[in-house]
Amino acid sequence: MSTGFFPATIAHAAPTVANDARLAGDQQRTRFIADLSKKVDVHVFTLDNPYRVIVDLADVQFQMPPGIGEKPKGLIKGYRYGLFAPGKSRIVIDVASPFLVDKTFVLDARDGQPARLVIDLVPTDRKTFLKSTESAAAETSPPVRPLPPAKERPASAKPIVVLDPGHGGIDSGAVSKKGTEEKDVVMAFTQLLKKQLEETGKFDVALTREGDRFLTLRDRVAFAHEKGASLFLSIHADFFPHKGEARGATIFTLSENGSDAEARALAAKENLADAVGGYELPQEPDEILANILIDLAQRETQNRSMVFAGAILSTLEGRVKLHSSKPKSASFRVLKSPDVPSVLLELGYLSDTDDEKLLLSESWREKTAQAVSHAVESYFEQRIARTPF
């Protein structure tokens, strides 16, 4: 496997721009080519389950044609790109079967032609692929770590509400037939909800991501824990995973088995967010898994999550179309906090044109955010009446 850094020319003030890409070749050798405004450093490695090539670049602005990367060719099923972290961009190439990276190089711009990133893939067997990936995995996967310590806060402090706009950066989430991206509509809604919650004067509100950036599911959970959050709300607008129509908002809490097939399918799809971003999710420490997966149904955290889910449904009912009049549950990784009540809100389905119109409507977002804000207030009023949160 080819892996490593490749020398680049000295960077200028203007950012590097990637404005086109294409595939060439066949099943015996498939080439990925990206046009760049100038030569950049790249780091290439491979991941399994699913088969992927990960290309990390210095800060690059992608100005690609719409829909590029969706058509398969040879060994490559498709590719995507975007911001992975501040100052770091990423291209993820999905591959259909075991492969080896035979060549990787970056050409200088010359003779009127742009600089080019070139990656050649060739087929191999699974055993050889896994062997070639083992050494890279140790270098690219972050070490397993426990959750960071929670911040201590005085009893008189305002409760902290953490809002989690789903997806971001290289992971666009669901995309409608018209090209509306989930990461954008949930961010617009989340920012409005944050504003409304802060205007009550009752809460401190934090967002897991402030802009269009990629976060792992574990980072989102850890953020809420480290903040000492009293409540965590993950916000999405998915694509219905099965044939048939689906409209309206749905509330999800965590369970190991899932309330129904639809909930399990959505959880499975959302849990692939790390893979979409080209991130290999490490195994969590056994003690955290024991707390979260084995006894969570009996934990007070889960009980509080159910109370919050009920509060949201009560305030949305009659104001917003609901896909389900009862909370659903499934094994969403983003809800697996051992100590923060956590709920996932599907605002609607981008697979439905009527839902898409509402998700893009400022008046609908305003009305829905107001209802969710009331639900947060109602939840804490119940908590104060029973016991300190």
N, C-alpha and C positions, 0 to 999 in steps of 0.2 A: 504493500500500500504506500502511496506517496503521501507524505504528510510533513508539515513544517512551515517555516516562514520563508518568504521569498523576498529578496532585496528590492527596494523601490527607489525611485528618484526622490530627491528632497522635496517635501511638500511645500506648496505655495499657499498664499492666503486664501485663494479661492478653493471651495470644497470640491472634492472629486464627485463627478456625476456619472451615474450609470444610466444610459438612455436607451439601450436595446440589448436583447439577448436572443439566442436561437440554439436549436439543436441540429446536429448532423450525424450521419452514420446509420448503423443498423444494429441488430442484436449481437453482432460480433465485436463491434466497437462503436460506442456512442460518445459524441463530443458535445460538451456544453461550452458556449462562447458568450461572453458578456462584453459589450463595448463600454469603455471608460474614457472619461475626459483626460485622465493621466494615470500613470502607473501607481499602484498602491501595494502595501503589504497585505498579504493574505495568509490565513492559517486554515488548512484543510484537514478534516478528519471524518471518520465514518461512524455510524451508529446502527444498531440493530433494532428490530421490533418496533416500527417497521424499518426496512432498509433505507438509509439516508446518507447523503453526503452533506456535511456541514462546512460552509465557507464563511469564515469570519474575516471581516475587512475593517480597516480604519474607517472613520466616519465618512460614509458615502451617502449622497442624496440619490434616491432612485426616482427617475423620471421615465419609467417604462411605459410603453403603449398599453392601453386597457386590455385586460384579458390575456396578456402574455403569460406563458408558463402553464397554461391549462391543457395544451395538446401533447399527448405522449409521442415519443419517438424512440425506437430501439429499446434500450434498457431503461430509459428514463420515463417515468409516469407523468412527471410535471415538476414545477419548481415554484418557489415563492421567495419573497425577500422583504426586508424592512429593518427598522431600528430594533436592535436587541438590547442595548444598554446605552447610557450616555456616551457618545463618542465611539460607539461600536455598532456596525451594521452586520447583517447576516443574510446569506442565501442558503436555503434548504432545498436540496434536490432529492425528490422521492424516486426510489429505484424499485423496479418490479421484482427483482430476484437477486441472489448472491452475486457480488461483483468485487472487483478490485479497482482502486484508483491507479491507473497505469501511468498517467502523466499529469502534472499540474505546472503551468508556467504563466507568467504575465509578460506580455510583449509591450515594448515602448511604442508610443505613437510615432509614425513615420510615413513619409510619402503620401500625406493627405489622409491616411488611415488612422482611426482612433487607437488608443491603447486597448489591449484585449486580455481578458482573463480566459484561459483555456483549461478545461478539465476533460481528460479522456477516461472513460470507464470501459472495462472488459469483463466478460462473464467469468464466474468461477463456481466452485461448489461451496456449500454452506460451511463445512469444516474449515476450509482455507480462509473464507471470509471472516469467520469468528476469530481465527488465530491472528489475522492481520489487524483486527480491531482491538484485541486485548491490550496491546501496549498503549494505544492512543486513549483508551478508556481511562486508564490511570491518570493520564495527564489532563484530560478534559473534564472529567466528572468532579464536581466539588466534593470535599470530604463530608461524610455523614456527620451531622452536628445536632445537638439537642436544641429545643426551642430556646431563644434568648430569654434572660430573666425579665419578668414584667416590671415596669416602672412602678415604684411605690407612690401613691397619691394620698393626700389627706382626706379624711372622711367627708369633709365639707366641700371637696372639689366637685365640679360638674362631671356627670358621667360622660365618658368618651364614646362616641358612636363612630365606628369605622365603616365607611362606604367603599365597596369594591367594584368599580366598573370593570366588567369582565374583558378578557383578552387585551389586545394592545400591541403596538409595534409590529413585529413580523407576523403575529397571530391576529388576523382580522376577525376571527370568529365566523359566524354565519354571514353569508352574502346573498342578498335577494337577487332575483332575476334582473332587476334594474340596476344592480350594482351597489345598493345600500349596504354598508358594512356594519356589522353588529358593534364593533369596538367604538364606532363614532356615535351611534344613537344612544348607547348606554352611557357614554361619557357626557353627552349633552344633558341627559336626564339626571345623572349623578351630580353634576355641578349645580343644577337647579335645586335638587333636593338638599344638598349641602347648604346652599344659601338660605333656604326656607328653615331648616333646622337651626341654623345659627341665629336667624332673626327672632326665634323664640326666646333667646337668652338663657336657655336651660341646658344646653349641651356644648361640649367641645367636639368638633367634627373633623375627622381626618380621612383622606382618600389614599387608598393603597397606591394608586398611580395618579399623578397630576397631569400628565401629558400622554402622548402616543408612544408608550414604551412597553416592552415585554417584561412580564413578571412571571416567575414560576408559581404554581399553585401553593407550594410550601412557603414561598416568600410572602404570599398574601396572608396565610394563616399566622406566620411568625410576626408579621407587621402588627396585626391586631393584638397578639399576645404581648409583644414588647411594649406597645402603647398602653397596656393595661386597660384595654377596651371593655366596656360594659355591654356592648352589642356590636354585632358584625352583620352587615347586609351586603350580599353579593348580587349584582344586578346584571341581567342578561336579556337577550332578545333572540331566541334561537330559531332554528329551521326544523320543522316537524320531521322526525326521522322516518316515519312510515307513510305509505300511501293513504290519502284521505285528507280531509280538511281539519284544520285546527286553528282556533282563534282565541284570543284573550289572554289575560294574565294568569299565572300559576305560581303558587307558593310551595317551596320545597324545604323540608328539613332533612336531617341525616338519619339514615338507617342502613344497616349492613346489607339487608336483602332487597329493599325497594318495595314500594307500595303496589306497583303494577309494571307491566312490560314497558309502557311508554316512559315511565320515570327511570327505569333501569337503562333504557336506550339513551335517554338524554344524559344521564350521569356518565355513561360510558363514553359518550361523545365529548362532554366537557372535560373528562379526565384525561383526554388525549391532548389537551392544550399544551402541555409541556413538550410532547413529541412534535407537535406542529411547529413550535418554536425551535426545534432542534436541540432540546434539552433532555438528557438522560436522567430520569428521576431516581435518586438514590433510595435505598431501603431506609426506612425510618428506624430509629432505635427501638428495641423490643419493648422497653418500658412505656414509650409513648403509644405504640401500637396497642399494648394491653389496655391502656387507659381509654383510648379512643374507640377501638373496634369491639372489644369484648364486653365491657360493662357500660358502654355509653347510654344504652337505653335506660339504665337505672340511675344515671347521674343527674344531678340537679341542673347541670348545663343543658342537657337535652330537654328537661322539663321546661326550662325558661325559653328555649328555642321554640317549643310548641306554643307557649303563651304568646310569644311575639308573632308567630305565624298566624295565630288566630286573630290577633289584633289587626294585622294587615288585611286579612280577608274581611273582617267586619267593616273596616273603613272603605275598602274598595267596592264592596257589594253595593249595587245601586248607582255607583258613580262610574265604574269602569267595567267593561265586559270581562267576565271571568271564564277561563277555559275549564277550571275545576272549582266547585264551590267548597271543596275541602282541601286542606293541605295534603300534598303528596310527599313521598320520602324516597330517597335512594342514597347510594354510597358516593356522594360528591366529595372529592378530596378537599375542595376549598372550604367545606363545612366542618372538617375534622379538627376543630380546636378543642383541647381538653378542658378549657376554662372560660371560653367566651361564647355565650349564646349566639348561634349562627343560623342564618336563614338565607335562602337563595330565591330571588324574585325574578321570574321570567315575565317581562313586561308584555310580551306578545310574540308573535311568530313572523319572522321576515319571509316565510314561505307563503304567507297570506297577504294579498295586495291591500286589503282593507286595514289589516294590522300595520302594514308598512306605512300607509298614509298617516295613521294615528301616531306612530312612533316618530314621524317627521314633523308632526304638528306641534307648534309651540303652545297652543291653548290646551291641547290634550296633555302635554307634558306638565304644564302648570297645574292642571286639575289633579293629575295622578300623583305628582310630587306632594301636593298639599295633603292628599289623603294619606300617603305613606308617612308624612311628617306627623300627622295626627295620630297615626298608629304607634309611632315611636313614643310620643307623649303619653298615650294611653298605657303602653307597656310599662313605662317607668312609674306612672301613677299607681299601677297595680303592685309593682315591686315595692314601692315606698310604703304602701298600705300593709304589706305582709312582712317584709324583712329588708334590711339594708342590702343594696346591690353591691 
